[in-house]
Amino acid sequence: MRIVHASNHRRFKGTEHLINAVELLQREGADLELILVEKVPNDEALNIYRSADVIFDQCLMGNYGYFALEGMALGKAVMCFIRKPDEYLLHPEECPIINTHIDTLVMDLRKIVQHRDDLNIIGRQGRQYIEKYFTLEAFAERLQKVYTRLGV
């Protein structure tokens, strides 16, 4: 299973925790490959993202970033720590992000290795989530509702 992580801030995203967790599971015999995408041209980075089974955003900050959205848009399963899903996510009951934290990372990786077949389903759900809530039309509709509530 290929995990892809693109970090512009390793310390904030928990990159070292991810590296350590993957190395531990590899020593246990898990078939995992970790690809770190850093200082790579955008077209090359996109090709690497497309090759992923899992996109790993971060496990420390507590909210998703553009990399998580990009991963879902590509139809990939995404792992990310969401501190308060009910507050930080649009329609959290529909969001398929695999919520992981440094304290649960090894266990969560073990689980996805054991249930690898679920990753395609999670990826499709992520793509649907993006299409429903993050297109230009969806954003414009949310903005219009805010303006209407404000009486603008």
Disulfide bonds with the S-S distance in Angstrom:
none
